[in-house]
Amino acid sequence: MISFLFLLLVAAAMPYLSYLSYQSIRKLELDHTDLQVSKRSVYLQSAALQIGLSLLGYYCSRQESYTITLISTPDFKSIAAVVCFLSIALFIAGKARKNKEQDESTLRYILPENGLDRIYWMLTVLVAAFCEEYIYRGVLFQMLLAQTHNSFLFASLLSAVIFGFGHGTQGKKAILQIIPFALGFHILVYISKGLILPMMVHFIYNICVELFFGKQIREKNV
């Protein structure tokens, strides 16, 4: 029962709620040219949701006896994979930011604008990095692996697609960009044999996006 509830929330409810949130923001944009979003409340709600799903995932993993390894192997191969992943991911993010055309992303409403917002945001990003890797690359992946006859490729692809649609609040283009990133995280888990390294990379990537492209994203389409 817990496993079914976890799968329902992660694979169906989260994408659906993200879609509704995106549509709501787009509607508000039509009515308010100077739309402002309460960032701190968004951060706190997001962190609470991620923690709740992680706790449910933990009970699910205990019930189904899934083997979820947290400790990663810090060898040359895993470090090289991290450098390659971050380089490619930030290059793609940079190319996307240089596109001057208006896009559909709502990311500018999420990134912080002042010091206190930035503290809330960094704590939320930390929680999200650890919780999302545990939820999607940990529990959900193990669940899908069991249902796909231990097919790493198929289970990784399904998990990545669900992860992408779970970020539908950022728009359709963001979903297509996030799915390859998610597959990259699965590769990092496979190479490092644990979740800690992908968790750290996830956090570092989000911080880098804010440091390098935050101002550009906030000003885009304004």
Buried (B, 14 or more C-beta within 10 A) or exposed (E): EBBEEBBEBBBEBBBEBBBEBBEEBEEEEEEEEEEEEEBBEBBBEBBEBBBEBBEBBBBBBEEBEBEBEEEBEEEEEBEEBBEEBBEEBBEEBEEBBEEEEEBEBBBBBBBBBEEEBBEBBBEBBBBBBBBBBBBBBBBBBBBBBEEBEEEEEBBBBBBBBBBBBBBBBBBBEBBEBBBEBBBBBBBBBBBBEBBBBBBBBBBBBBBBBBEBBBEEBBEBEE
